[in-house]
Structure formats: C-alpha cells, structure tokens
Amino acid sequence: MTGPLVNAILFLATLTVSIGSGVVIGALTPWIALMRGIVPPLAQPVTPFILELKTL
C-alpha cells in the first residue's frame, strides 16, 4: 500500500507543480522513512540507492 501511495504522490506533485517538486519528494521520502523507523534494519544500508532510483 505504501509504495503505490508514494508513487501517486510523486506523480501528482510532478503534474501539479513541476518536475522539481517530484524530485524533491522522491529524494526526501526514503530519508524520512529511515528516520521514522519504517525501513527494516536490513534495508537501511540501501537507502541511498533507493533515493537514487526514485530520482532517476
């Protein structure tokens, strides 16, 4: 549920404001998930790669 919701927010931000807003949200969401403890411990080292994939 979380993945499609995040992707929908990225899509809507890009459509309504600009591509830059989609990139900013895409860059922030993995770090916010990491800080809030949503990312499982084994996935924490790959957070920078998730960030890179979302902003491509």
Backbone as numpy.savetxt, mean C-alpha at the origin, in Angstrom:
# Nx Ny Nz CAx CAy CAz Cx Cy Cz
-9.91 -9.73 1.96 -10.74 -8.53 1.96 -9.87 -7.27 1.96
-8.77 -7.29 2.70 -7.94 -6.10 2.81 -7.27 -5.74 1.48
-6.74 -6.73 0.78 -6.04 -6.48 -0.49 -6.92 -5.78 -1.52
-8.11 -6.33 -1.81 -8.99 -5.67 -2.77 -9.43 -4.28 -2.32
-9.62 -4.10 -1.02 -10.02 -2.78 -0.51 -8.90 -1.76 -0.71
-7.68 -2.14 -0.41 -6.54 -1.24 -0.61 -6.39 -0.91 -2.09
-6.52 -1.91 -2.95 -6.41 -1.66 -4.38 -7.52 -0.75 -4.89
-8.71 -0.90 -4.35 -9.82 -0.02 -4.73 -9.54 1.42 -4.31
-8.97 1.61 -3.14 -8.63 2.96 -2.67 -7.55 3.57 -3.55
-6.55 2.76 -3.92 -5.51 3.25 -4.83 -6.11 3.67 -6.17
-6.98 2.85 -6.68 -7.63 3.14 -7.97 -8.46 4.41 -7.88
-9.27 4.55 -6.84 -10.12 5.74 -6.69 -9.28 7.00 -6.47
-8.21 6.90 -5.70 -7.35 8.07 -5.49 -6.71 8.50 -6.79
-6.31 7.54 -7.59 -5.69 7.86 -8.87 -6.70 8.50 -9.82
-7.92 7.99 -9.82 -8.94 8.55 -10.71 -9.42 9.93 -10.27
-9.61 10.12 -8.98 -10.22 11.36 -8.51 -9.23 12.50 -8.31
-8.01 12.20 -7.92 -7.06 13.28 -7.65 -5.95 13.29 -8.69
-5.05 12.33 -8.60 -3.95 12.26 -9.56 -3.18 10.97 -9.37
-2.30 10.70 -10.30 -1.45 9.51 -10.19 -0.55 9.63 -8.97
-0.11 10.82 -8.67 0.75 11.04 -7.50 0.09 10.62 -6.20
-1.21 10.88 -6.07 -1.90 10.50 -4.84 -1.97 8.98 -4.71
-2.16 8.29 -5.83 -2.15 6.83 -5.79 -0.80 6.30 -5.38
0.25 6.93 -5.86 1.61 6.51 -5.51 1.88 6.75 -4.02
1.45 7.89 -3.51 1.66 8.19 -2.09 0.92 7.20 -1.20
-0.34 6.93 -1.53 -1.11 5.96 -0.73 -0.49 4.58 -0.85
-0.06 4.21 -2.07 0.58 2.92 -2.25 1.88 2.79 -1.48
2.58 3.89 -1.31 3.84 3.88 -0.57 3.61 3.85 0.94
2.54 4.46 1.39 2.29 4.54 2.83 1.63 3.30 3.41
0.76 2.64 2.65 0.01 1.53 3.23 0.86 0.37 3.75
1.93 -0.05 3.06 2.73 -1.13 3.66 3.41 -0.72 4.96
3.86 0.52 5.04 4.53 0.98 6.26 3.54 1.14 7.41
2.35 1.63 7.11 1.33 1.76 8.17 0.94 0.37 8.67
0.78 -0.58 7.76 0.46 -1.95 8.18 1.57 -2.53 9.04
2.81 -2.23 8.70 3.94 -2.71 9.50 3.93 -2.09 10.89
3.69 -0.80 10.96 3.70 -0.09 12.25 2.53 -0.52 13.15
1.39 -0.84 12.55 0.22 -1.22 13.34 0.22 -2.70 13.72
1.18 -3.46 13.21 1.26 -4.87 13.56 0.38 -5.76 12.71
-0.08 -5.26 11.58 -0.94 -6.05 10.70 -0.13 -7.05 9.89
1.11 -6.69 9.56 1.98 -7.55 8.77 2.49 -8.67 9.68
2.33 -9.94 9.24 2.85 -11.04 10.06 4.38 -10.95 10.21
4.92 -11.45 11.32 6.36 -11.33 11.56 7.24 -11.88 10.43
6.84 -12.96 9.81 7.67 -13.52 8.74 7.65 -12.66 7.48
6.63 -11.84 7.31 6.53 -10.99 6.13 7.15 -9.60 6.35
7.55 -9.28 7.55 8.08 -7.95 7.84 9.34 -7.62 7.03
10.27 -8.55 6.81 11.46 -8.20 6.02 11.16 -7.86 4.56
10.03 -8.28 4.03 9.72 -8.01 2.62 8.88 -6.75 2.42
8.61 -6.01 3.49 7.80 -4.80 3.38 8.36 -3.81 2.35
9.66 -3.56 2.29 10.16 -2.64 1.25 9.87 -3.13 -0.18
9.86 -4.44 -0.37 9.57 -4.98 -1.70 8.09 -4.82 -2.04
7.22 -4.97 -1.03 5.79 -4.73 -1.24 5.58 -3.27 -1.63
6.28 -2.39 -0.96 6.21 -0.96 -1.27 6.60 -0.71 -2.72
7.68 -1.31 -3.15 8.16 -1.10 -4.52 7.17 -1.65 -5.54
6.60 -2.81 -5.28 5.66 -3.41 -6.22 4.38 -2.59 -6.34
3.91 -2.03 -5.23 2.68 -1.25 -5.28 2.87 0.06 -6.02
4.06 0.62 -6.01 4.26 1.92 -6.65 4.72 1.80 -8.09
4.89 0.59 -8.61 5.30 0.44 -10.02 4.13 0.64 -10.95
